[in-house]
Amino acid sequence: GQQVMQIPQYQHVQEGEDFTTYCNSSTTLSNIQWYKQRPGGHPVFLIQLVKSGEVKKQKRLTFQFGEAKKNSSLHITATQTTDVGTYFCAGPDPQGAGNMLTFGGGTRLMVKP
Amino acid sequence: NAGVTQTPKFQVLKTGQSMTLQCAQDMNHEYMSWYRQDPGMGLRLIHYSVGAGITDQGEVPNGYNVSRSTTEDFPLRLLSAAPSQTSVYFCASSSGLLDTQYFGPGTRLTVL
């Protein structure tokens, strides 16, 4: 089945620095979703990308979907302490359980004030 | 709307005990899922349902049972708890198979 890999697993940044997490799939994805989980909380949907090469922005967050639709990235400009949490990507697994979403292992972001 | 609710929030079991984790949603979503979250391993799908009366296995189904008698409820049963089932369990619902997943607050389970 599909594997969705995320790097890095952890990232410490100083407040104000930029942050990027990368998501790579072993198969082509029809779409990719990004979620954020605050410490002690539950995953919350951020965005979905569908088109090859798509770029979407949410304030300081920029999401990209690769041209081949096998990778994606989330970039945060000028991190703030409110950005702390774990960021997950998720994509449909066409060979997996009922084509349900497969989640990456997540990137845990820690921000030093 | 309450969204997705889960009970209990915390649970400690002894090896061999059984219990049911409750999940309910009030968004009239057809699709519901159970995930477990372990450090460094992301969210792994245990079981899912595409509608009342229909369930199927996910990536890590062993040791768990589910049923879906109503659209709203999707309980997860641990038949005989094992320490390897110590984890945080999330229930999620969505309107479509690949649509936005709405997660509940989670149940933190410890099996001694």
Chai-1 contact restraints between the chains, C-beta under 6 A:
chainA,res_idxA,chainB,res_idxB,connection_type,confidence,min_distance_angstrom,max_distance_angstrom,comment,restraint_id
A,H42,B,F90,contact,1.0,0.0,6.0,A-B,restraint_1
A,H42,B,F103,contact,1.0,0.0,6.0,A-B,restraint_2
A,H42,B,P105,contact,1.0,0.0,6.0,A-B,restraint_3
A,H42,B,G106,contact,1.0,0.0,6.0,A-B,restraint_4
A,P43,B,F103,contact,1.0,0.0,6.0,A-B,restraint_5
A,F45,B,T100,contact,1.0,0.0,6.0,A-B,restraint_6
A,P92,B,L98,contact,1.0,0.0,6.0,A-B,restraint_7
A,A97,B,L45,contact,1.0,0.0,6.0,A-B,restraint_8
A,A97,B,G58,contact,1.0,0.0,6.0,A-B,restraint_9
A,G98,B,D56,contact,1.0,0.0,6.0,A-B,restraint_10
A,M100,B,L45,contact,1.0,0.0,6.0,A-B,restraint_11
A,M100,B,Y48,contact,1.0,0.0,6.0,A-B,restraint_12
A,F103,B,G42,contact,1.0,0.0,6.0,A-B,restraint_13
A,F103,B,L43,contact,1.0,0.0,6.0,A-B,restraint_14
A,G104,B,G42,contact,1.0,0.0,6.0,A-B,restraint_15
A,G105,B,G42,contact,1.0,0.0,6.0,A-B,restraint_16
A,G106,B,G42,contact,1.0,0.0,6.0,A-B,restraint_17
